[in-house]
Amino acid sequence: MCGIAGIMTWDGSAPSARTLDRLAQALAHRGPDGRGRHVSDNVGMVHTRLAIIDLETGDQPILARSAPAAASPAIIANGEIYNHLDLRREIGEAAFATRSDCEPPLHLYLRDGVGFARRLRGMYAIAIHDPPRKRLVLARDPFGIKPLYYAETGAGFSFASEARALITAGLTTADLRHEARDELLQLQFTTGAETAFRGIFRLLPGETVVVEKGRITDRRRIEALPAAGPRGMRAAEALRRLDEILNDGVAIHQRSDVPYGMFLSGGVDSSVLLAMMARLNEKPVRAFTAGFEGCLVHDEREHARKLAGIVGAKHVEVNFGEGDFWRLLPEIASVMDDPAADYALLPTYKLAAAARENGLKVILTGEGGDEIFGGYGRYRRASRWRLFGGRPMRCAGALDGLGVLREPSEQ
């Protein structure tokens, strides 16, 4: 991950250098490999880099070489553009100044305008400053994998990869929305554009916004899923297409100039991922599995160990115990910028630390695979006909039936 942030003042004045410094410092942990800054007219942007692709020339911001430096559109981005090689061939290599996967979106914008994100395949949060048009353009990937927050205040428009960066820089305050607190307790996360902090908003998944004179003037959105329903096909054809899609998806996610690995559980999702990575890599897959001792949580290490042995993966087992819970919980809570109460955060945090200790910057996971492949009983039941025991999944919250938070809270 990288960190991006910026300011557009509403009155045309230059952004405060001190505030930009604070934004960059607040996001320093997201990008230990470099720091960049762009200031032009009433816009200032900062970038903290975690180098994954183009280690030598991929520093940001990236300017369009076709325009004079003073008027050149500039891009900063957090994420990966998986189809960047295809886009380079389409646009023409002569236009590019770097080998970075984050440069093609800038040239798409110059060619296609605000609708540029429709050609992107990847996970991203992007900011483009266009001095000739005096506008700032922000875009977020359709699944909302990469975060992006913004605030509109009396000083203008500000954005950042983390809500806390806006607060730390003094651009807004940590004023808690009690409705979001109640929603968090019930659902274990908060939804929609409004965050837990009053005045700080999320750019929605797939959303692109245009900002002029410190105010949003246009919004567009790309839906994550196609509007048409499932397409019927024979089982053999469906299996062939599934194999093609999995092969393409895993292969394109492995485009990296640094070593990578995966998180392996005993579930369907990561098992499929392991099989695909083993097929596509000549070297053994580096897999990390969390285990649990002395508690009621199901320990999947034995099954994961067998799977790793079948494909010859280099397998690392990481135990998570009671001591880890008490030691890591405060640390994890402190780094959770947008609050969520998913207990899987704890072992995942320790797995990520183990991956880093083993020299890895990139990890693939099977996120979303359980929903597609019926990894849990509730998904399998929902897919069956009612005649065969099928039933729809019910909407449920952590506080259902407890008789609390029945009325809107005022404090």
C-alpha positions as CSV (number, residue, x, y, z in Angstrom):
1,M,0.0,0.0,0.0
2,C,1.0,3.6,-0.5
3,G,-0.4,6.8,1.0
4,I,-1.9,9.7,-0.9
5,A,-3.3,13.0,0.3
6,G,-3.9,16.5,-0.9
7,I,-5.7,19.9,-0.6
8,M,-7.5,22.2,-3.0
9,T,-8.2,25.6,-1.5
10,W,-11.5,27.3,-2.4
11,D,-10.0,30.9,-2.7
12,G,-7.1,30.1,-5.0
13,S,-4.4,30.5,-2.3
14,A,-1.5,28.1,-2.2
15,P,-1.9,25.2,0.2
16,S,0.0,25.4,3.5
17,A,3.3,23.6,3.3
18,R,3.1,22.8,7.0
19,T,-0.3,21.1,6.5
20,L,1.1,19.1,3.6
21,D,4.0,18.0,5.8
22,R,1.6,16.9,8.4
23,L,-0.4,14.8,5.9
24,A,2.8,13.2,4.6
25,Q,3.9,12.4,8.1
26,A,0.6,10.9,9.1
27,L,0.8,8.5,6.1
28,A,4.5,7.7,6.4
29,H,3.8,4.2,7.7
30,R,2.0,3.4,4.5
31,G,5.0,4.2,2.3
32,P,8.5,3.6,3.7
33,D,10.2,3.6,0.3
34,G,9.8,7.2,-0.8
35,R,8.0,10.5,-0.4
36,G,6.9,12.9,-3.1
37,R,5.1,16.3,-3.4
38,H,3.2,18.2,-6.0
39,V,2.2,21.9,-5.5
40,S,0.6,23.9,-8.3
41,D,-1.7,26.9,-8.1
42,N,-4.2,26.1,-5.3
43,V,-3.5,22.4,-5.1
44,G,-1.0,20.4,-3.1
45,M,-0.6,16.6,-3.1
46,V,1.7,14.3,-1.2
47,H,2.6,10.6,-1.8
48,T,4.3,8.1,0.5
49,R,5.4,5.0,-1.5
50,L,5.6,1.3,-1.0
51,A,7.6,0.2,-4.0
52,I,6.1,-2.9,-5.8
53,I,6.4,-2.2,-9.5
54,D,9.1,-0.1,-11.2
55,L,11.4,0.2,-8.2
56,E,13.8,2.6,-9.9
57,T,11.7,5.2,-11.8
58,G,8.2,4.8,-10.2
59,D,8.4,7.6,-7.7
60,Q,5.3,9.8,-7.5
61,P,3.9,12.3,-8.4
62,I,4.1,11.4,-12.1
63,L,3.8,14.3,-14.6
64,A,2.6,14.0,-18.2
65,R,5.8,14.6,-20.3
66,S,3.6,15.9,-23.2
67,A,2.9,19.2,-21.4
68,P,5.1,21.9,-20.0
69,A,6.0,21.2,-16.4
70,A,4.1,24.2,-15.0
71,A,0.9,23.1,-16.7
72,S,1.4,19.4,-16.7
73,P,-1.3,17.2,-15.2
74,A,0.0,15.2,-12.3
75,I,-1.1,11.9,-10.8
76,I,-0.6,10.2,-7.4
77,A,-2.0,6.8,-6.7
78,N,-2.3,4.0,-4.1
79,G,-2.8,0.5,-5.6
80,E,-2.0,-1.6,-8.6
81,I,-3.3,-1.4,-12.2
82,Y,-3.3,-5.0,-13.3
83,N,-3.8,-4.2,-17.0
84,H,-1.1,-1.6,-17.2
85,L,0.9,-3.5,-19.8
86,D,-2.1,-3.7,-22.1
87,L,-2.8,0.0,-21.6
88,R,0.8,0.8,-22.5
89,R,0.6,-1.1,-25.8
90,E,-2.7,0.6,-26.5
91,I,-1.5,4.2,-25.8
92,G,2.0,3.8,-27.1
93,E,5.2,3.5,-25.1
94,A,6.5,6.8,-26.5
95,A,4.1,8.7,-24.2
96,F,5.5,7.2,-21.0
97,A,8.2,8.6,-18.7
98,T,8.3,5.6,-16.3
99,R,7.6,1.9,-16.1
100,S,5.1,2.4,-13.2
101,D,1.7,0.8,-13.4
102,C,0.3,4.0,-12.0
103,E,1.2,6.1,-15.1
104,P,-1.3,4.7,-17.6
105,P,-4.3,6.1,-15.7
106,L,-2.8,9.6,-16.3
107,H,-2.7,9.1,-20.1
108,L,-6.1,7.6,-20.1
109,Y,-7.4,10.7,-18.4
110,L,-5.7,12.9,-20.9
111,R,-7.3,10.9,-23.7
112,D,-10.7,10.0,-22.3
113,G,-11.3,12.7,-19.7
114,V,-13.2,12.0,-16.4
115,G,-14.4,8.6,-17.7
116,F,-10.8,7.3,-17.7
117,A,-11.4,4.8,-14.8
118,R,-13.7,2.6,-17.0
119,R,-10.6,1.3,-18.7
120,L,-8.8,0.3,-15.5
121,R,-8.5,-3.1,-14.1
122,G,-7.1,-3.1,-10.6
123,M,-7.4,-1.9,-7.0
124,Y,-6.7,1.8,-6.7
125,A,-7.3,5.2,-5.2
126,I,-6.2,7.9,-7.6
127,A,-5.8,11.7,-7.5
128,I,-5.1,13.7,-10.7
129,H,-4.5,17.4,-10.7
130,D,-5.3,19.1,-14.1
131,P,-3.9,22.7,-14.0
132,P,-5.2,23.8,-17.4
133,R,-8.8,22.8,-16.4
134,K,-8.2,24.0,-12.8
135,R,-9.7,20.8,-11.4
136,L,-8.8,17.8,-9.2
137,V,-10.1,14.4,-10.1
138,L,-10.4,11.5,-7.6
139,A,-11.2,7.9,-8.4
140,R,-11.6,4.6,-6.4
141,D,-11.8,1.0,-7.7
142,P,-15.2,-0.6,-8.1
143,F,-14.8,-3.0,-5.2
144,G,-13.5,-0.3,-2.9
145,I,-10.4,-2.3,-2.0
146,K,-8.2,0.8,-1.6
147,P,-9.5,3.5,0.8
148,L,-10.0,7.2,0.1
149,Y,-11.5,9.8,2.4
150,Y,-12.3,13.5,1.9
151,A,-13.6,16.5,3.7
152,E,-15.1,19.8,2.5
153,T,-14.5,22.6,4.9
154,G,-14.2,26.3,5.0
155,A,-10.6,26.1,3.9
156,G,-11.5,24.0,0.8
157,F,-11.4,20.3,-0.2
158,S,-8.9,17.8,1.3
159,F,-8.5,14.0,0.8
160,A,-6.3,11.2,2.2
161,S,-5.9,7.5,2.3
162,E,-6.8,7.5,6.0
163,A,-9.4,9.6,7.8
164,R,-7.0,10.0,10.7
165,A,-4.5,11.9,8.4
166,L,-7.2,14.6,7.8
167,I,-7.7,14.8,11.6
168,T,-3.9,14.8,12.4
169,A,-3.2,17.5,9.9
170,G,-5.8,19.7,11.5
171,L,-8.1,19.8,8.5
172,T,-11.1,18.5,10.4
173,T,-11.9,17.2,13.9
174,A,-12.5,13.8,15.4
175,D,-16.2,14.5,16.1
176,L,-17.9,11.1,16.5
177,R,-21.2,10.4,14.7
178,H,-23.3,8.4,17.2
179,E,-25.3,6.8,14.5
180,A,-22.1,5.3,13.1
181,R,-21.2,4.1,16.6
182,D,-24.5,2.2,16.9
183,E,-24.2,0.8,13.4
184,L,-20.7,-0.4,14.2
185,L,-21.9,-2.2,17.3
186,Q,-24.7,-3.9,15.4
187,L,-23.1,-4.8,12.0
188,Q,-19.4,-4.7,13.1
189,F,-18.6,-2.1,10.4
190,T,-20.1,1.1,9.1
191,T,-21.7,1.6,5.7
192,G,-22.2,4.3,3.0
193,A,-20.4,7.5,2.3
194,E,-20.5,8.8,5.9
195,T,-17.7,7.6,8.2
196,A,-17.7,7.4,12.0
197,F,-16.3,11.0,12.0
198,R,-18.7,13.9,11.3
199,G,-17.6,15.7,8.2
200,I,-15.3,13.0,6.8
201,F,-16.7,11.0,3.9
202,R,-15.6,7.9,1.9
203,L,-15.3,8.1,-1.8
204,L,-17.7,5.3,-2.7
205,P,-16.5,2.1,-4.5
206,G,-16.2,2.8,-8.2
207,E,-16.8,6.6,-7.7
208,T,-15.0,9.3,-9.6
209,V,-15.4,12.9,-8.4
210,V,-14.4,16.2,-10.0
211,V,-13.4,19.1,-7.6
212,E,-13.2,22.7,-8.7
213,K,-12.5,25.7,-6.4
214,G,-12.5,23.4,-3.4
215,R,-16.0,21.9,-4.0
216,I,-17.2,18.7,-5.7
217,T,-18.9,19.6,-9.0
218,D,-19.4,16.2,-10.6
219,R,-19.8,12.6,-9.6
220,R,-19.8,9.4,-11.6
221,R,-19.8,5.7,-10.6
222,I,-18.8,2.4,-12.0
223,E,-20.7,-0.6,-10.7
224,A,-18.6,-3.6,-9.5
225,L,-20.9,-6.2,-11.1
226,P,-22.6,-6.2,-14.5
227,A,-26.3,-5.3,-14.6
228,A,-27.3,-8.4,-16.5
229,G,-28.0,-11.6,-14.6
230,P,-26.2,-14.9,-14.8
231,R,-25.6,-16.4,-18.3
232,G,-26.7,-20.0,-18.8
233,M,-24.2,-22.5,-20.1
234,R,-23.4,-26.2,-20.0
235,A,-21.3,-27.5,-17.1
236,A,-18.3,-28.3,-19.2
237,E,-18.2,-24.8,-20.7
238,A,-18.7,-23.2,-17.3
239,L,-15.8,-25.2,-15.9
240,R,-13.6,-24.2,-18.8
241,R,-14.4,-20.5,-18.4
242,L,-13.9,-20.7,-14.6
243,D,-10.4,-22.2,-15.2
244,E,-9.6,-19.4,-17.7
245,I,-10.8,-16.7,-15.4
246,L,-9.0,-18.0,-12.3
247,N,-5.8,-18.5,-14.3
248,D,-5.9,-15.0,-15.7
249,G,-6.9,-13.4,-12.3
250,V,-4.2,-15.1,-10.3
251,A,-1.5,-14.5,-13.0
252,I,-2.2,-10.8,-13.3
253,H,-2.2,-10.3,-9.5
254,Q,1.3,-11.8,-9.4
255,R,2.8,-9.0,-11.6
256,S,5.4,-7.6,-9.2
257,D,9.0,-6.6,-9.0
258,V,9.3,-7.8,-5.4
259,P,8.7,-11.3,-3.8
260,Y,5.2,-12.3,-3.0
261,G,3.3,-15.1,-1.1
262,M,-0.2,-16.0,0.1
263,F,-2.3,-16.6,3.2
264,L,-3.4,-20.2,3.4
265,S,-6.3,-21.5,5.5
266,G,-8.2,-24.8,5.1
267,G,-11.0,-23.1,3.3
268,V,-12.1,-23.3,-0.3
269,D,-11.0,-19.8,-1.2
270,S,-7.3,-20.1,-0.3
271,S,-7.1,-23.7,-1.4
272,V,-8.1,-22.7,-4.9
273,L,-5.6,-19.8,-4.8
274,L,-2.8,-22.1,-3.7
275,A,-3.6,-24.6,-6.5
276,M,-3.5,-21.7,-9.1
277,M,-0.3,-20.2,-7.7
278,A,1.4,-23.6,-7.7
279,R,0.4,-24.0,-11.4
280,L,1.7,-20.6,-12.4
281,N,5.0,-20.4,-10.5
282,E,8.2,-22.4,-11.1
283,K,9.4,-21.7,-7.6
284,P,7.6,-23.1,-4.5
285,V,4.7,-20.9,-3.3
286,R,5.3,-19.2,0.0
287,A,2.2,-19.8,2.2
288,F,1.4,-18.6,5.7
289,T,-1.2,-20.2,7.9
290,A,-2.5,-19.0,11.3
291,G,-3.2,-21.6,14.0
292,F,-5.0,-21.4,17.3
293,E,-4.2,-23.3,20.5
294,G,-6.1,-23.5,23.8
295,C,-9.3,-22.0,22.5
296,L,-12.5,-23.0,20.8
297,V,-11.6,-21.6,17.4
298,H,-11.1,-24.2,14.7
299,D,-7.4,-24.8,14.0
300,E,-6.9,-25.3,10.2
301,R,-3.2,-25.9,10.3
302,E,-3.3,-29.6,9.7
303,H,-5.4,-29.3,6.6
304,A,-3.4,-26.4,5.3
305,R,-0.2,-28.4,6.0
306,K,-1.5,-31.3,3.8
307,L,-2.5,-28.9,1.0
308,A,0.9,-27.2,1.1
309,G,2.6,-30.6,1.0
310,I,0.7,-31.7,-2.1
311,V,1.9,-28.7,-4.2
312,G,5.3,-28.4,-2.6
313,A,4.7,-25.0,-1.0
314,K,7.1,-23.4,1.4
315,H,4.8,-23.4,4.4
316,V,5.1,-21.1,7.5
317,E,2.7,-21.8,10.4
318,V,2.1,-18.9,12.8
319,N,0.4,-19.6,16.2
320,F,-2.0,-17.1,17.7
321,G,-2.7,-17.6,21.4
322,E,-4.2,-15.7,24.3
323,G,-1.0,-13.8,24.9
324,D,-1.1,-12.5,21.3
325,F,-4.7,-11.3,21.8
326,W,-3.8,-9.2,24.8
327,R,-0.5,-8.0,23.4
328,L,-1.7,-7.1,19.9
329,L,-5.3,-5.9,20.4
330,P,-4.3,-2.4,21.5
331,E,-1.8,-2.1,18.6
332,I,-4.3,-3.3,16.1
333,A,-7.0,-1.0,17.4
334,S,-4.7,1.9,17.1
335,V,-3.9,1.2,13.4
336,M,-7.6,0.6,12.5
337,D,-8.3,3.9,10.7
338,D,-11.9,3.1,9.7
339,P,-13.3,0.9,12.6
340,A,-14.4,-2.7,12.0
341,A,-15.0,-5.4,14.6
342,D,-13.9,-8.5,12.6
343,Y,-12.0,-10.8,14.8
344,A,-10.1,-12.1,11.8
345,L,-8.1,-8.9,11.9
346,L,-6.0,-10.2,14.8
347,P,-4.5,-13.4,13.3
348,T,-4.3,-11.6,9.9
349,Y,-2.2,-8.9,11.5
350,K,0.2,-11.4,12.9
351,L,0.4,-13.3,9.6
352,A,1.3,-10.0,7.8
353,A,4.1,-9.4,10.3
354,A,5.4,-12.9,9.6
355,A,5.3,-12.3,5.9
356,R,7.2,-9.0,6.3
357,E,9.8,-10.8,8.5
358,N,10.2,-13.3,5.6
359,G,11.0,-10.5,3.2
360,L,7.6,-10.3,1.4
361,K,5.8,-7.1,0.5
362,V,2.9,-8.6,-1.5
363,I,0.4,-11.2,-0.3
364,L,-2.5,-12.8,-2.2
365,T,-5.5,-13.9,-0.3
366,G,-8.7,-15.8,-1.3
367,E,-11.0,-12.9,-0.2
368,G,-14.4,-13.3,-1.8
369,G,-13.9,-17.0,-2.7
370,D,-16.3,-18.3,0.0
371,E,-19.1,-16.4,-1.5
372,I,-18.4,-17.6,-5.0
373,F,-17.6,-21.2,-4.2
374,G,-20.0,-21.8,-1.3
375,G,-17.4,-22.0,1.4
376,Y,-19.9,-21.6,4.2
377,G,-23.2,-23.5,4.7
378,R,-25.3,-20.3,4.5
379,Y,-24.1,-19.7,0.9
380,R,-24.8,-23.3,-0.1
381,R,-28.3,-23.2,1.5
382,A,-29.1,-19.9,-0.3
383,S,-28.1,-21.5,-3.7
384,R,-30.4,-24.5,-3.3
385,W,-34.0,-24.7,-4.3
386,R,-36.4,-24.4,-1.4
387,L,-37.6,-28.0,-2.1
388,F,-34.1,-29.3,-1.3
389,G,-33.7,-27.3,1.9
390,G,-32.7,-24.0,0.5
391,R,-33.4,-20.7,2.2
392,P,-32.3,-17.2,1.8
393,M,-29.7,-15.7,4.1
394,R,-31.2,-13.6,6.9
395,C,-30.2,-10.1,7.8
396,A,-28.8,-10.3,11.3
397,G,-26.8,-8.1,13.7
398,A,-24.8,-8.6,16.8
399,L,-27.4,-6.9,19.0
400,D,-30.5,-8.6,17.6
401,G,-32.9,-9.7,20.4
402,L,-31.0,-7.9,23.1
403,G,-33.3,-5.0,23.5
404,V,-30.5,-2.4,23.3
405,L,-30.0,0.6,20.9
406,R,-33.7,0.4,19.9
407,E,-34.0,4.2,19.6
408,P,-31.6,6.7,18.0
409,S,-28.9,7.6,20.4
410,E,-28.3,11.2,21.4
411,Q,-25.0,10.8,23.3
